[in-house]
Amino acid sequence: MKITVWENGSQKETTLDTLPNSTKKGNWIDVTDPTTRDLENLADLVRIPRSVLIGRLRSNYSHIDSYPDYIKFFSWHLSDSEQPSELNYSKDPVVVYTNKTSVITISSSRTGIRERVAQKFNDKSLAHISVPLRVTYLVMLTNLEQHERLAEQVENIVEKFEETIPPWPRQFYHQSFLVKKEIDHLLRLRHFTKSVEFLIKDTNLTLTREERNAFDAVYDRAVGAEEQTETSVEVIHDLISIHIDTVSHETSVAMKFMAAITSIIAVPSVIGTLLGENLIDVPWPFQLWQVILVSLSGASLLALYFYRKGWFRDSKEIKENAHNRKAIR
């Protein structure tokens, strides 16, 4: 575990024992890579229930817990996963705890929260925001930027799917369902949006006009990223439905074509079978050429009927779709 305190415009490392004094001076304290035992000790030192600090770290969504003396904001930071994939990310919990005087951020080193917040902490445009709210704002902004980047990446992937000629090859279906699954996870952003709204309206924090404007900007961007992600979800759902319908249509065309061929072949087969029975004193005074002519005439009439119905013309779609699949592969 690494503990740093932002004091007098710079960060310095400290120990867990000094935290009670640091929390009374309006400082920003960052705790990186803590163990469960470290979190328990931290909760005891800052005098909050362990369940408040640790109990909901496994939550699946962002939320804010507001109490009379302190506020806790929990969110997921989305990081690029080490697994090679066109869309793949991992989730890391981030906790912001404030007693309205000082603020503590708790995260893993992989998120880079401490570095990103420190980079903008002394920005002049944020000088009018108190230290607890400034850190909370920067943490929210950092997590939101990751959501926005992934939402844009999802939109680009969906656009590639839209450019693909139906029906998709098998691997495209596999990829589309994986992308759909990841997009559904990204839609948890709506909980982040509600958390920002709750912070602005329903917590017992007293926000100045400048502070409210800053969080309003985060809320508006979160709503935009959420809508962008929802649009991608709708598009990928529609694409999957369209391509499944295309495959069903192709199967129907193929079945009609096979049924037509079977019916046409059945005419000479039935006639030949009936006339070929090994009977004594066969009563049918037909010659071979007559039987062939009748069989071909019946088959031709049936073929003409199916042709007029369009069952043979639709068979061209099968060849074209097969050609398209080869071109895609």
C-alpha positions in Angstrom: 0.0 0.0 0.0 1.2 3.5 -0.9 -0.2 6.6 0.9 0.5 10.1 -0.4 -0.8 13.5 0.9 -1.2 16.6 -1.2 0.0 19.4 0.9 1.2 22.9 0.0 1.0 22.3 -3.7 2.9 19.0 -3.8 2.6 15.4 -2.9 4.6 13.5 -0.3 4.5 10.0 1.0 3.2 9.3 4.5 2.2 6.5 6.8 -1.2 5.2 8.0 -0.6 6.5 11.5 -0.4 10.2 10.4 -3.8 10.1 8.6 -6.0 11.3 11.6 -4.1 14.6 11.6 -4.1 14.9 7.8 -7.8 14.5 7.6 -8.3 17.6 9.7 -6.2 20.0 7.5 -8.2 20.1 4.3 -5.8 17.8 2.5 -6.2 15.3 -0.3 -5.0 11.8 0.7 -4.5 9.0 -1.8 -4.3 5.4 -0.9 -3.1 3.1 -3.7 -3.2 -0.7 -3.8 -4.5 -1.3 -0.2 -5.3 -4.8 1.1 -8.5 -5.6 2.9 -6.6 -5.4 6.2 -5.3 -2.0 5.2 -8.8 -0.8 4.5 -9.9 -2.0 7.9 -7.2 -0.1 9.6 -8.0 3.0 7.5 -11.7 2.8 8.5 -10.7 2.6 12.2 -8.3 5.5 12.0 -10.8 7.9 10.3 -13.6 6.6 12.5 -16.1 5.3 10.0 -17.7 1.8 10.0 -15.7 -0.8 8.1 -18.8 -1.8 6.2 -19.1 1.8 4.8 -15.6 1.7 3.4 -15.3 -1.9 2.4 -18.7 -3.5 2.3 -19.8 -2.4 -1.1 -16.6 -2.6 -3.0 -18.0 -5.5 -5.0 -21.0 -3.5 -6.2 -21.8 -3.8 -9.9 -22.7 -0.1 -10.3 -21.6 3.4 -9.3 -23.3 4.9 -6.3 -23.0 7.6 -3.6 -23.6 7.0 0.1 -24.4 10.2 1.9 -24.2 10.5 5.7 -24.4 13.5 8.0 -20.7 13.6 8.6 -19.2 12.2 5.5 -19.9 11.1 1.9 -18.6 8.1 -0.1 -18.6 7.9 -3.8 -17.9 4.5 -5.4 -17.3 4.1 -9.1 -15.6 1.7 -11.6 -12.6 2.8 -13.6 -12.4 1.1 -17.0 -8.9 0.1 -18.0 -7.7 -1.5 -21.2 -7.5 -5.3 -20.6 -4.3 -7.2 -21.2 -6.2 -9.7 -23.3 -5.9 -8.9 -27.0 -9.4 -8.0 -28.3 -11.0 -5.3 -30.4 -13.1 -4.3 -27.4 -11.9 -5.5 -24.1 -11.5 -3.7 -20.7 -11.2 -4.5 -17.1 -13.0 -2.8 -14.1 -11.2 -1.4 -11.1 -13.0 0.0 -8.0 -12.4 3.6 -7.1 -13.6 5.1 -3.8 -13.7 8.8 -2.8 -14.4 9.4 0.9 -14.7 12.9 2.2 -15.6 14.3 5.7 -16.3 17.7 3.9 -12.9 19.0 5.1 -10.4 16.5 3.6 -10.8 13.8 1.0 -9.4 10.3 0.6 -9.2 8.5 -2.7 -8.7 4.7 -2.7 -7.8 2.9 -5.9 -5.3 0.5 -7.5 -2.2 1.6 -9.3 -3.5 0.3 -12.6 -6.2 3.0 -12.7 -3.6 5.9 -12.6 -6.2 8.0 -10.7 -3.6 9.6 -8.4 -1.4 10.7 -11.4 -4.4 12.0 -13.4 -5.9 13.9 -10.5 -2.5 15.4 -9.5 -1.9 16.5 -13.0 -5.0 18.8 -12.9 -5.3 19.5 -9.2 -3.6 22.9 -9.4 -5.4 24.0 -12.5 -6.4 27.7 -12.1 -9.9 27.0 -13.4 -10.5 24.8 -10.4 -9.1 27.1 -7.8 -12.7 28.2 -6.8 -13.6 24.6 -5.9 -12.9 23.2 -2.5 -10.4 20.4 -2.1 -12.9 17.6 -1.4 -15.1 18.6 -4.3 -12.2 19.2 -6.6 -10.8 15.7 -6.1 -14.3 14.2 -6.4 -14.8 16.2 -9.7 -11.5 15.1 -11.2 -12.1 11.4 -10.3 -15.5 11.6 -11.9 -14.1 13.3 -14.9 -11.3 10.7 -15.3 -13.7 7.8 -15.1 -16.1 9.5 -17.5 -13.3 10.1 -20.1 -12.7 6.4 -20.1 -16.4 5.7 -20.7 -16.5 8.2 -23.5 -13.4 6.7 -25.2 -14.9 3.2 -25.0 -18.3 4.5 -26.2 -16.6 6.0 -29.3 -14.7 2.8 -29.9 -18.0 0.8 -29.7 -19.5 3.2 -32.2 -16.7 2.6 -34.6 -17.0 -1.2 -34.3 -20.7 -1.0 -34.9 -20.1 1.1 -38.1 -17.8 -1.7 -39.4 -20.6 -4.2 -38.9 -23.0 -1.9 -40.7 -20.7 -1.9 -43.8 -20.7 -5.7 -44.0 -22.9 -7.3 -46.7 -25.5 -9.6 -45.3 -25.5 -12.4 -44.4 -22.5 -12.4 -42.0 -20.0 -15.2 -41.9 -20.1 -17.3 -38.8 -17.2 -15.4 -37.1 -19.1 -12.1 -37.5 -22.0 -13.5 -35.5 -19.6 -14.5 -32.7 -18.0 -11.1 -32.7 -21.3 -9.2 -32.7 -22.6 -11.1 -29.7 -19.3 -10.4 -27.8 -19.6 -6.7 -28.7 -23.2 -6.7 -27.6 -22.2 -8.2 -24.3 -19.5 -5.5 -23.7 -21.9 -2.7 -24.7 -24.5 -4.0 -22.2 -21.8 -3.7 -19.5 -21.0 -0.2 -20.6 -24.6 0.8 -20.1 -23.9 0.7 -16.4 -22.8 4.2 -17.1 -26.4 5.2 -16.3 -25.6 4.5 -12.7 -22.7 6.9 -12.9 -25.0 9.5 -14.4 -27.4 9.1 -11.5 -24.6 9.3 -9.0 -23.5 12.7 -10.4 -27.1 13.9 -10.4 -27.5 12.7 -6.8 -24.3 14.6 -5.8 -25.7 17.8 -7.2 -29.2 17.6 -5.9 -29.7 15.3 -3.0 -26.5 15.2 -0.9 -26.0 17.4 2.2 -23.1 19.2 0.5 -23.5 22.9 0.0 -22.3 23.6 -3.6 -21.4 27.1 -4.8 -22.5 28.2 -8.2 -19.1 27.4 -9.7 -19.0 24.0 -8.2 -22.5 23.2 -9.4 -21.6 24.3 -12.9 -18.6 22.0 -12.9 -20.6 19.0 -11.9 -23.4 19.9 -14.3 -20.8 19.7 -17.1 -19.9 16.2 -16.0 -23.5 15.2 -15.8 -24.2 16.5 -19.3 -21.2 14.7 -20.7 -22.3 11.5 -18.9 -25.8 11.7 -20.4 -24.2 12.2 -23.9 -22.0 9.1 -23.5 -24.9 7.1 -22.2 -27.1 8.1 -25.2 -24.2 7.3 -27.6 -23.9 3.8 -26.0 -27.6 3.2 -26.1 -27.7 4.1 -29.8 -24.9 1.6 -30.4 -26.9 -1.1 -28.5 -30.0 -0.4 -30.7 -28.0 -0.5 -33.9 -26.2 -3.8 -33.0 -29.6 -5.3 -32.0 -31.1 -4.3 -35.3 -28.1 -5.6 -37.3 -28.2 -9.0 -35.6 -32.0 -9.2 -36.3 -31.5 -8.2 -39.9 -28.8 -10.7 -40.5 -30.7 -13.5 -38.8 -33.7 -12.7 -40.9 -31.5 -12.8 -44.0 -30.2 -16.2 -43.1 -33.8 -17.4 -42.5 -34.9 -16.0 -45.9 -32.0 -17.7 -47.6 -32.9 -21.0 -45.9 -36.5 -20.5 -47.1 -35.4 -19.9 -50.7 -33.2 -23.0 -50.6 -36.0 -25.1 -49.3 -38.4 -23.8 -52.0 -35.8 -24.6 -54.7 -35.3 -28.1 -53.4 -39.1 -28.7 -53.1 -39.6 -27.5 -56.7 -36.8 -29.8 -58.0 -38.2 -32.8 -56.0 -41.7 -32.2 -57.4 -40.5 -32.0 -61.0 -38.4 -35.2 -60.7 -41.3 -36.9 -59.0 -43.5 -36.7 -62.2 -41.4 -39.0 -64.5 -40.5 -41.1 -61.5 -44.1 -41.9 -60.6 -45.1 -42.5 -64.3 -42.1 -44.7 -64.8 -42.8 -46.6 -61.6 -46.4 -47.3 -62.5 -45.7 -48.4 -66.1 -42.8 -50.5 -65.0 -44.8 -52.8 -62.8 -44.1 -56.5 -63.7 -47.7 -57.5 -64.5 -49.1 -60.3 -66.8 -51.0 -59.0 -69.8 -50.3 -55.3 -69.3 -53.3 -53.4 -70.5 -51.4 -50.2 -71.5 -50.8 -50.0 -75.2 -48.1 -47.2 -74.8 -44.8 -47.1 -76.5 -41.6 -45.9 -74.9 -41.4 -42.6 -76.7 -45.0 -41.8 -75.7 -44.2 -42.4 -72.0 -41.1 -40.2 -72.2 -43.0 -37.4 -74.0 -45.8 -37.5 -71.4 -43.3 -37.5 -68.5 -41.2 -34.6 -69.9 -44.4 -32.7 -70.7 -45.7 -33.0 -67.2 -42.3 -32.1 -65.7 -42.0 -29.1 -68.0 -45.4 -27.8 -67.1 -44.6 -28.2 -63.4 -41.3 -26.4 -63.9 -43.0 -23.6 -65.7 -45.5 -23.3 -62.8 -42.6 -23.0 -60.3 -40.8 -20.6 -62.5 -43.8 -18.3 -62.7 -44.1 -18.5 -58.9 -40.5 -17.2 -58.7 -39.1 -20.2 -57.0 -36.2 -20.5 -59.5 -35.6 -16.8 -59.8 -35.0 -16.6 -56.0 -32.4 -19.3 -56.3 -30.1 -16.6 -57.8 -30.0 -15.0 -54.4 -28.4 -18.1 -52.9 -25.6 -18.0 -55.4 -25.1 -14.2 -54.9 -25.0 -14.6 -51.1 -22.6 -17.4 -51.3 -20.4 -15.3 -53.6 -20.6 -12.4 -51.1 -19.6 -14.6 -48.2 -16.5 -15.8 -50.1 -15.6 -12.2 -50.8 -16.0 -11.2 -47.1 -13.8 -14.1 -46.0 
